[in-house]
C-alpha cells in the first residue's frame, strides 16, 4: 500500500510540476508573441481554465505528501517527504496570498476593462510563479529521492 501511495504522490506532483513549468516557460512565450489584445485575452483564458483545476491539484498534492509522510514515518526518506510536503504547503500559501488575487483580477479583463497597469500585474504574477515553480521542482526532487 505504501509503495502505491509513493508512486501516486510522485506522479501527481510530477505532472503538476510539468504543467506549471509549461505555463512559465512555454505558454508565456507563446502568449507574449501574440498581438497585445490577443496576448492579454489568452492570459485571461488561461487564468480561468487553470484557476479552476489547480487548487484541487495543489491540495491533493499536499494531502498525498502528508499521507505518505505519516504512512512511511518509520521508513528511510521520511525527512525528505516531510520537507517536500512543507515546500508544497509553501506553494499553496504563495498561491493564496499573492498569485490567486492577481489571477482573480486578470481572468476578468478584456481589452475594454483592463487596468492601465495590467502588464505590471502580469509581470508580478510571473515573477512569483517562477519562484513557485522552483519550489515545486524542489518538492518533486525530494519525493523522487525519497523513493530510492
Legacy VTK file of the C-alpha trace (Angstrom):
# vtk DataFile Version 3.0
C-alpha trace
ASCII
DATASET POLYDATA
POINTS 148 float
0.000 0.000 0.000
2.813 2.422 0.883
4.516 1.774 -2.462
1.328 2.690 -4.334
0.980 5.893 -2.287
4.601 6.807 -3.025
4.173 6.299 -6.766
0.813 8.078 -6.955
2.130 11.055 -4.983
5.251 11.340 -7.115
3.278 11.106 -10.354
0.628 13.643 -9.248
3.265 16.146 -8.085
5.418 15.478 -11.149
2.547 16.169 -13.527
1.731 19.374 -11.644
5.356 20.479 -11.937
5.181 19.815 -15.666
2.042 21.897 -16.106
3.380 24.803 -14.048
6.761 24.627 -15.817
4.917 24.748 -19.154
2.932 27.776 -18.055
6.115 29.584 -17.019
8.433 28.714 -19.868
6.312 27.671 -22.846
2.834 29.231 -22.666
4.242 32.594 -21.563
6.436 32.769 -24.667
3.556 31.739 -26.931
1.096 34.228 -25.439
3.640 37.056 -25.277
4.382 36.601 -29.003
0.764 37.363 -29.892
-0.572 40.875 -30.500
-1.246 42.686 -27.211
-5.024 42.200 -27.138
-4.790 38.507 -28.047
-1.999 38.002 -25.540
-3.981 39.553 -22.715
-7.116 37.581 -23.644
-5.066 34.372 -23.789
-3.649 35.043 -20.329
-7.169 35.707 -19.026
-8.498 32.488 -20.547
-5.577 30.508 -19.141
-6.242 32.035 -15.740
-9.868 30.944 -15.850
-9.094 27.450 -17.101
-6.166 26.613 -14.834
-7.649 28.596 -11.955
-10.463 26.052 -11.828
-8.200 22.984 -11.802
-5.019 23.916 -9.973
-6.440 24.476 -6.462
-7.663 20.870 -6.373
-4.335 19.643 -7.726
-2.319 21.599 -5.149
-4.442 20.447 -2.211
-4.371 16.843 -3.442
-0.575 17.024 -3.718
-0.234 18.313 -0.157
-2.661 15.663 1.127
-0.853 12.864 -0.695
2.565 14.004 0.543
1.238 14.273 4.101
-0.312 10.802 3.861
2.996 9.419 2.581
4.878 11.087 5.432
2.506 9.593 8.016
2.264 6.143 6.436
6.012 5.919 5.918
7.110 7.579 9.137
9.249 4.573 10.108
10.907 4.231 6.701
14.037 5.815 5.279
13.400 9.008 3.358
10.593 10.290 5.563
12.507 13.509 6.230
12.646 14.158 2.501
8.898 13.598 2.201
8.159 15.904 5.150
10.362 18.599 3.613
8.646 18.136 0.245
5.248 18.462 1.946
6.489 21.665 3.585
7.521 23.066 0.199
4.131 22.132 -1.236
2.409 23.905 1.669
4.588 26.955 0.970
3.464 26.927 -2.677
-0.163 26.827 -1.563
0.447 29.775 0.775
2.174 31.736 -2.013
-0.695 30.953 -4.328
-3.419 32.015 -1.903
-1.650 35.154 -0.691
-0.153 36.504 -3.928
-0.866 34.593 -7.125
-4.598 33.873 -6.804
-5.572 37.503 -6.074
-3.723 38.674 -9.201
-5.190 35.808 -11.233
-8.711 36.544 -9.991
-8.393 40.098 -11.261
-6.702 39.282 -14.557
-9.043 36.492 -15.611
-11.901 39.012 -15.910
-10.001 41.534 -18.023
-10.926 42.337 -21.583
-9.478 44.969 -23.883
-12.253 47.295 -22.695
-11.838 46.929 -18.932
-8.207 46.026 -18.275
-6.387 48.451 -15.982
-3.524 50.673 -17.103
-1.045 48.589 -15.112
-2.189 45.196 -16.422
1.282 44.369 -17.771
2.909 45.175 -14.440
0.398 42.942 -12.648
1.033 40.166 -15.183
4.787 40.528 -14.707
4.403 40.420 -10.923
2.365 37.215 -11.217
5.032 35.723 -13.489
7.879 36.534 -11.056
6.021 34.860 -8.198
5.124 31.966 -10.462
8.819 31.364 -11.255
9.504 31.135 -7.514
6.590 28.738 -7.112
7.878 26.559 -9.956
11.309 26.425 -8.298
9.717 25.264 -5.039
7.617 22.685 -6.884
10.696 21.324 -8.637
12.381 21.095 -5.242
9.420 19.224 -3.758
9.293 16.823 -6.696
13.023 16.196 -6.483
12.738 15.387 -2.770
9.849 12.998 -3.405
11.765 11.257 -6.175
14.828 10.980 -3.925
12.691 9.517 -1.135
11.688 6.694 -3.478
15.260 5.443 -3.621
LINES 1 149
148 0 1 2 3 4 5 6 7 8 9 10 11 12 13 14 15 16 17 18 19 20 21 22 23 24 25 26 27 28 29 30 31 32 33 34 35 36 37 38 39 40 41 42 43 44 45 46 47 48 49 50 51 52 53 54 55 56 57 58 59 60 61 62 63 64 65 66 67 68 69 70 71 72 73 74 75 76 77 78 79 80 81 82 83 84 85 86 87 88 89 90 91 92 93 94 95 96 97 98 99 100 101 102 103 104 105 106 107 108 109 110 111 112 113 114 115 116 117 118 119 120 121 122 123 124 125 126 127 128 129 130 131 132 133 134 135 136 137 138 139 140 141 142 143 144 145 146 147
